[in-house]
Structure formats: structure tokens, C-alpha cells
Amino acid sequence: MIKLWRWYQKCLETHPVKTQVISSAFIWGFGDIAAQTITHHSTHRSKQQSLSSSDEHKELKINWRRVATTSLFGLGFVGPVGHFWYEGLDRFMRLRLQYQPKSLRFVATKVAVDGLLFGPLDLLVFFTYMGFSTGKSVDQVKEDVKRDFLPALILEGGIWPIVQVVNFRYVPVRYQLLYVNFFCLLDSSFLSWLEQQQDAPWKQFFKSIPEVKEIKGEVNDR
């Protein structure tokens, strides 16, 4: 394990962008495999009573095309964009705003900027990319984004700020994406699972929020 860590450090020092890109691709691909596994077992349990005895032990079949598609998201977006985002954000805070590193204002501002800018962008790109990669039309992708974006943003909004407080306070900048990638293993599982849920009943609550606001707006206009 120590040798693996030293090898990673050497790769990160020699080829920082390439190392982040490749590691992100592996992590997001593995996360999608985990998501498919979770979805398979949860679906199996929910339908177990209605299945025949021959179907009860139906084996999990991984959709490797989907795994490759998700890995490409880590390869083409999370790795390169994440690398330059964390490097640039830290440089901006220290040199332009001249905040004291690891101070309360430094960490709080980083968490806020990351949550308001990079977080929503990451979700928007993910759902858009996954839609087009499966051959959906522009209108279908728009519907998918409307269906999945808000639930993901709200649910992740309660977790990622805590993760990033630790990241920006204690983790050196060069390892911040690696730290985030470990949590992205869970995040990629969650997003892949969320995307696979499609029009699940629990999503209807989030979907109804904009509609309620529109109704209130119409009432106020009257």
C-alpha cells in the first residue's frame, strides 16, 4: 500500500493532469458498476414476491457500455476540469483575495464558491452527457435534467459542504482532487443510481417544487 501511494505521488508530481484524469476515469467507472449492482439487488428485493422460482436467482449482468460511458465522463470532465478548478480556486483565494490559507474565511469562501459554481455545473454536465450518450434527443435530455437535477442538487447539498470543509482545511491542494475522488466513488454511484431511477415516485416531490412556485406566482399576479 505504501509503495502504491509513493508511485501515485511520483506520477502526480511528474504528470499531474494525466494522473488525475486516469484516476477519475477508473473511479467513476467503478462507481457505475456499484450503482448497477445496488439497483439490481434493490429491484430484485422489491419484485421478489412476484418472481417465479426460476427468476429469483437471476444473475447481475453489468452494462459495460454504460460503465465505459461513465468512465469517459471522469476522463473528459471530472479529471481535467477538477484538476484546474482546485488549483485555480486556491490560487485565486491566496493571490487575488489574499485570504490567509486554512483560515475560517478562506475555507468558508472556498466551500461556498465550490458549492454554488462547480457543484451545479458538474451535475448539469453529467445528466446532459449521460442523456446524449444514450442517443436521446434534445427534448428528452431536457426532461431528464428537469427530472434529476434538482433532487441531486438538494440531496448532495447536505453532504458535499461537510466533505469540502475537511478538504479545504486539511488536505494539500495537490491531493484535493484525489480526496474528492474517493467521495466521488460514492457520488458516481449515487448519480448513476439516480439517473437509472428515471420517473421514480419519490422524485415527484422535487419535481413539484417549481410547479408550486409557478402557481404562487400566478396567484400573486392576480
N, C-alpha and C positions, 0 to 999 in steps of 0.2 A: 504493500500500500504506500509506503514511504517512497519507494522507487517510482511508482506511478505518479505520485504527487510531484516529485522532483522532475520527472520527464515532462509533466504538464507545465511546470514553471519554466522549464527551458524552452518549450515550444511557444509559450506565451511571450517570453522575452524575445525570441527570435522572429516569430511570425504571429504577432498579436491578433490581427484581424482574421487570418486564416484559422487560427486555433479556436477563436470564439465562434466563427461560422460553422466549422465542422462539429464542434461540441454541441452547438444549438440544434443542428440537424439531427444528431443522434438522440438528444433528449426529447425533442418534440415528436420524433418518430416512435420512441419507446412510450411516450405519454399517450399516443393514439392507440397503441396496442393495449395499454392498460384500460383506456376508455372503452374499447371494443369488448374487452373481457368483462368489465363491470356491467356494461349494457347487456351483454349476453346472459350473464348469470341473473341479473335483476329481472330481465324479461322471462327467463326460464322459471324463476320462482313465482312470478305473477301469473303465469299461464300453466303452472304445473298441474293444477287440478283438472284442467280441461284437455290436457295432452293424453294421448294414448300411451300405453306402456312402451311401445317401440320408439316413441319420440322423447321419452323422459330423459334419456341419456344422449341426447343429440350433442355431438361434439362441437366445440367452438371452431369456427373457420375464420381466420384473420383475413380481412380485406387488405391485402398487401398494396394494392393500388392506392387505397386511402392512406395507408401508412407512408408510402412514398410521397404522396401529395402533401401530407402534413409535415414530413421531414423537409420538403422543399421550402415550406414557409419558414421553418427555423433557419434553413440555409440562406434563403434570399432576403429575409426581412429581420428576424429577431437577432441573428448573429451580427451582421454588419451594422444595422441601424442601432442595435443595443450597444455595441462597442463604442461607436462615435457619440451616442447620446450621453452615456455616463461620463466619458472623457470630457465632452464639451460642456456638460452641465456643471461638473466640478470646476473646470477652468473658468467658466462664466461667474460662478459664485465667488471664487477666490480672487480673480484678477479684475473683473469688471465691477462687481458689487463690493468686493473687498471684505467679505464676511470672514470671520475667524473660523477656520476649519474645525468641525466637530462641535461647534457651539450650538446652543439651542436654536438661534435664529438661522444658522447655516443649515442644520438638519431639517428644521420645520419648513423652510422655504424649498428645499430640495424635494421633500415629500409632497408638498403642495403642487409644485410645478410638474413633478413626475405624474402625479395622480390626475391633474387637470389636462395635461397635454399628451404625454406618451401613452398613458393607460387607455383613454378613449380611442386614440389613433390605432393602437395595437389591436383592439377589439374590432374596430371598423375594417381594418385591412384584413384581419383573419376571416371574418364572416364573408366579406366580399370575395376574397380569394378562393375560399372553400366553395362558394357558390358557383363561380365561373369555372373552377377546375372540374366540377361535375357536369358541366355542359348546360347549366341553367341560363335562361335569358336574363336580360337586364331587369325586367319587371319581377321575375321570380327572385332574383338576388335582392332587390329592394324589399320584397316581402319578408325574405329570410332575415335581413338586417333589422327590419322593424320588429320582427318576432323575437330575435335572440339578443339584440344589442343591449336593450335596457335591463333585462334580467341579469345578464352577465355583468354589466357595469355596477348594478346595485349590490349583487352578491359579492363581487370581488372588491368593491369599495370598502367592505368591512374587514377585509383581510390584508390587502396589499399595503395600506399605510403602516400597519404594525411591522410587516416584513421589511419595509423600506426604512423605517426608523432605525432598526438594527443595522441594516445595510450601510446607510449613510453615516452612522455614528461610529461603527466599529470596524467595518471592512475597508481595506485599502482600495483605491479606485481601480487598480488593475484587476482586482478579483471580484469586483462588484457584479459584473455580468455573470460570472461563474456562480456566485451566491444566488443571484436571481434565477439562474438556470436550474438550480436544484429545486427551487419552488415552482419553476415553470414545468417541471416534471409533473407536479400535481395540477398546475394551471392548464397545461396542454391536455391532460386527462379530462379536466373539468370542461374546457371549451369544446373538445371533441365530443364528449358525452352530451353537452348542452345542444350542440348542433345536430346530433343524432336524435334528440328528443322530438324535434320538429314541433308539431302543434300539441304538445302535452298539456293536459288540463291545468297544471299549476302555472303555466306561462300566461294563461288568460288574465290573471290578476294584474301582471305587469303591463300587458297589452292594453288593459282597460284604463290605465292611468292617463295616457294622453287623451283618450276619448272623454274622460270625466272633465279634464281641463277645458276641452273644446266646448262641452255643454255649459260649463260655468261661464265661459267667455261669452257664449251666445246669450245666456240669461242676463249677464251684466250689460250687454249692449242694448237689450230691450229696456 
